[in-house]
């Protein structure tokens, strides 16, 4: 299924072409971002996807390697995702059958007696760096084409067979990606929007591309690496549940928020198993299904709010400005 988000009912619209607007004045940040679950793009398949303010073609070569490339052939501009075909190690253009591998190198021109010299020197089709980890296809996006500046971090729970397969959720949001992470340090909203009995206390710190939050003396621990990956661990007694969040910007003012929820496998019927299940349900959302919690509260705010670049804050608002300073390193203006 293509990840193209249409405006949600009752929301204000963005400017055409992905330009900045009053609601979302900041550009798409750079970093590693989810583009697909690995099982959703099989060898020989291709899909048109919409991320980072433009369209791309996601494909998997028959050799198994995934690629995310510009949709238009460098030859005469045919759209590779409409009539194109995966053959062997490459994506073949429907127009003249020029072929490109996942890194953008031209591998074949069926009627050329001599390949253009540039095809031997460098990739000629724009391709994003791609990595696969934890059953996810990640693409590195940078508006100036700079190579990846960090690796996708280790998340032990996603590599441990003693944890349940993550329960997944997906929510399109009509706001920009920075706003989603800001929720994690806006402690006051937990009382007034989510009806927490108190406003929890917490500490936040930035270490380069990493961001850490300790809320309520270790009950909630957040580790963020870049704009596209956040790990949140919830602890009650001896039970820890883990939420992995991997949002992707569609444009500067639209985001697809995705999450996976997991915990250690406990023997059926034990108090730990019941507590873990209850905690998981609490995190995913109350009501019918995973979307209920977000749809009823956070989504209403996110889909209709504007961004205050110089907000009027009070002493109880926490580390919002520290978060924004941390996140600003991922913007190229």
C-alpha positions in Angstrom: 0.0 0.0 0.0 1.4 3.4 -0.9 2.1 5.7 2.0 0.3 8.8 0.6 -1.7 10.7 3.2 -4.8 12.7 2.3 -6.0 15.6 4.4 -7.9 14.5 7.5 -11.4 15.9 8.1 -11.5 19.1 10.0 -7.8 20.0 9.6 -6.2 23.1 8.1 -4.3 22.5 4.9 -0.7 22.9 4.0 0.8 24.9 1.1 1.1 23.1 -2.1 4.5 21.7 -3.1 5.5 20.9 0.5 6.4 24.6 1.3 6.4 25.9 4.8 3.2 27.3 6.2 2.1 29.2 9.3 1.2 25.9 11.0 4.5 24.2 10.1 7.3 26.7 9.4 10.2 24.2 9.6 11.7 22.0 6.8 11.9 18.2 6.7 14.8 17.1 8.9 17.5 14.7 7.9 18.1 11.3 9.4 17.2 7.6 9.2 13.5 7.0 8.6 11.1 4.1 8.2 10.0 3.5 4.6 8.5 0.0 4.8 8.3 -3.1 6.9 10.6 -5.7 5.3 7.9 -8.2 4.7 5.8 -5.7 2.8 8.3 -5.4 -0.1 9.2 -8.8 -1.5 11.9 -9.6 -4.1 10.7 -8.4 -7.5 8.2 -5.9 -6.1 8.1 -2.1 -6.5 5.9 0.6 -4.9 5.5 4.3 -5.3 5.8 6.1 -2.0 5.5 9.7 -0.8 8.0 10.8 1.8 10.4 13.8 2.5 8.3 16.1 0.3 8.5 14.1 -2.9 7.6 10.8 -4.6 10.1 7.9 -4.6 10.1 4.3 -5.9 10.8 1.6 -3.4 11.8 -1.7 -4.8 13.5 -4.9 -3.9 15.9 -6.5 -6.4 15.5 -10.2 -7.1 18.8 -10.5 -5.3 17.1 -9.2 -2.1 18.6 -5.7 -1.8 16.1 -2.9 -1.3 16.3 0.5 -2.9 14.6 3.9 -2.6 15.2 6.0 -5.8 14.0 9.1 -7.6 11.0 8.1 -9.7 12.1 9.7 -13.0 14.6 8.0 -15.3 17.7 10.1 -16.0 17.5 9.2 -19.7 14.3 10.8 -20.9 12.2 11.2 -17.7 9.9 8.2 -17.7 8.4 7.3 -14.3 10.1 4.1 -13.1 7.1 3.3 -10.8 4.5 3.2 -13.6 5.3 0.3 -15.9 8.8 -0.2 -14.6 9.9 -3.8 -13.7 12.4 -5.4 -11.4 14.7 -7.6 -13.2 17.6 -9.4 -11.5 19.6 -6.8 -9.5 18.0 -3.8 -11.0 14.8 -1.7 -11.7 14.1 -1.5 -15.4 12.6 1.7 -17.0 9.5 1.0 -19.0 10.5 3.4 -21.8 13.8 2.2 -23.2 14.7 -0.5 -20.6 17.6 1.3 -19.0 18.2 -0.4 -15.7 19.4 0.8 -12.3 20.5 -1.0 -9.1 19.3 0.0 -5.6 22.3 2.4 -5.3 21.4 4.3 -8.5 24.1 2.9 -10.8 23.0 2.3 -14.4 23.6 -1.4 -14.9 22.2 -2.0 -18.4 21.2 -0.2 -21.6 20.1 -3.0 -23.9 20.7 -1.2 -27.2 23.9 0.8 -26.3 27.1 -0.4 -27.9 29.1 1.8 -25.6 27.8 2.8 -22.1 27.9 6.6 -21.5 31.2 7.2 -19.6 29.4 8.9 -16.6 27.6 5.6 -15.9 31.0 4.0 -15.0 32.1 6.9 -12.8 29.0 7.5 -10.5 25.4 6.6 -9.9 23.2 8.6 -12.3 19.8 7.9 -10.6 19.3 9.6 -7.2 19.1 6.9 -4.6 18.8 7.1 -0.8 21.1 5.1 1.4 19.1 2.1 2.7 19.5 -0.2 5.7 17.4 -3.1 7.0 17.2 -3.8 10.7 14.5 -5.1 13.0 12.3 -6.1 10.1 12.2 -2.5 8.9 13.5 -0.9 5.7 15.2 2.4 6.7 16.2 5.2 4.3 18.6 8.0 5.1 17.3 11.3 3.9 19.4 14.5 3.7 18.2 17.4 1.5 21.8 18.0 0.3 22.6 14.3 -0.3 25.1 14.1 2.6 26.0 10.5 3.5 24.7 8.9 6.7 26.1 10.5 9.8 25.2 7.8 12.3 24.1 4.2 12.3 20.7 2.8 13.5 21.2 2.0 17.2 20.8 -1.3 18.9 17.4 -2.1 20.3 17.8 -5.3 22.3 14.1 -6.0 22.6 13.6 -6.2 18.9 16.5 -8.7 18.4 15.6 -11.0 21.4 13.5 -14.1 20.8 12.3 -13.9 24.4 10.2 -10.9 23.6 6.7 -11.0 21.9 6.4 -9.9 18.3 5.7 -6.1 18.4 2.1 -5.1 18.2 2.1 -2.4 15.5 0.1 0.7 15.0 0.0 3.4 12.3 -1.5 6.9 12.4 -1.3 9.7 9.8 -0.9 13.1 11.4 -1.3 16.5 9.9 1.7 18.1 11.6 5.4 18.1 11.3 7.6 15.4 13.0 9.2 17.6 15.6 5.8 18.1 17.3 5.4 14.4 18.0 8.6 14.1 20.0 7.8 17.3 21.9 4.9 15.5 23.5 7.4 13.3 25.3 8.7 16.2 27.4 5.5 18.2 27.7 4.7 16.7 31.1 1.9 19.1 31.9 -0.3 17.9 29.1 -0.4 14.4 30.6 -2.6 15.8 33.4 -4.8 18.1 31.3 -5.2 16.2 28.1 -4.7 12.6 29.3 -6.2 13.0 32.8 -3.2 11.8 34.7 -3.8 12.4 38.4 -0.6 14.5 38.7 1.9 16.3 36.5 4.9 13.9 36.7 8.4 15.2 37.3 11.3 14.4 35.0 14.8 15.1 33.7 15.9 15.6 30.1 19.3 15.7 28.5 20.8 15.9 25.0 24.0 14.1 24.1 24.8 14.9 20.4 22.2 13.1 18.3 20.8 11.3 21.3 18.0 12.6 23.6 17.2 11.1 27.0 14.2 11.5 29.3 13.7 10.1 32.8 10.1 10.6 33.8 8.6 9.8 37.2 11.8 8.4 38.7 12.3 5.7 36.0 8.7 4.8 35.3 9.1 6.1 31.7 12.6 6.2 30.1 12.9 7.7 26.6 15.9 7.3 24.3 15.8 9.1 21.0 18.3 8.8 18.2 17.8 11.4 15.5 14.3 12.5 14.4 13.1 9.2 13.2 13.6 6.7 16.1 12.5 6.8 19.7 12.5 4.0 22.3 10.3 4.4 25.3 10.4 1.9 28.2 7.7 1.7 30.9 8.5 0.0 34.2 6.1 -1.3 36.9 7.8 -3.5 39.5 9.7 -6.2 37.6 7.8 -5.7 34.3 9.1 -3.5 31.5 7.2 -2.9 28.3 8.8 -1.2 25.3 7.4 1.2 22.7 9.5 1.8 19.6 8.4 4.8 17.6 9.5 5.4 14.1 7.7 8.3 12.5 8.3 9.4 8.9 7.8 12.9 7.4 5.6 12.9 4.3 6.3 16.6 4.0 7.2 19.4 6.4 3.5 19.4 7.6 2.5 15.7 7.4 3.8 12.7 9.2 3.0 9.1 9.4 3.5 7.9 13.0 4.2 4.2 13.5 4.9 2.3 16.7 5.7 -1.2 17.8 4.9 -2.4 21.4 6.6 -5.4 23.0 7.5 -7.0 26.3 9.3 -10.0 27.6 7.4 -13.3 27.2 5.9 -14.4 30.5 4.3 -17.7 31.4 0.6 -17.6 30.6 -1.6 -16.9 33.6 1.2 -15.4 35.8 0.8 -12.0 37.5 3.7 -10.7 35.3 1.9 -11.7 32.1 -1.3 -10.0 33.2 0.5 -6.8 34.3 2.5 -6.7 31.0 -0.7 -7.1 29.0 -2.4 -4.4 31.0 0.5 -2.0 30.5 0.6 -2.7 26.8 -3.1 -1.9 26.5 -2.7 1.3 28.4 0.1 2.4 26.1 -1.6 1.4 22.9 -4.8 3.2 23.8 -8.1 2.7 25.6 -11.2 1.7 23.8 -11.6 -0.3 20.6 -8.2 -0.9 19.0 -4.8 0.7 18.9 -6.0 4.0 17.4 -8.5 4.9 20.0 -6.2 6.6 22.5 -4.4 8.7 20.0 -7.5 9.6 17.9 -9.4 10.8 21.0 -6.8 13.2 22.4 -3.4 13.8 20.8 -4.7 13.6 17.3 -7.3 16.3 17.8 -4.6 18.6 19.0 -1.9 17.7 16.5 -4.2 17.9 13.5 -5.4 21.4 14.2 -2.6 23.2 16.1 -0.1 25.7 14.8 3.6 25.9 15.8 4.6 28.8 18.1 8.3 29.5 17.3 8.5 31.8 20.3 6.0 30.2 22.7 4.8 32.0 25.9 5.9 29.5 28.6 5.5 29.3 32.3 7.6 27.6 35.0 5.7 24.4 34.8 6.2 23.8 31.1 9.4 21.8 31.4 12.1 21.4 28.9 10.3 22.3 25.6 13.0 24.8 24.6 15.8 22.4 25.3 14.0 19.8 23.1 13.7 22.3 20.3 17.4 23.2 20.5 18.2 19.5 20.3 16.0 18.9 17.3 17.2 22.0 15.4 20.5 20.2 14.6 18.6 18.0 12.1 17.4 20.9 9.9 19.2 22.4 6.9 17.8 25.8 6.2 
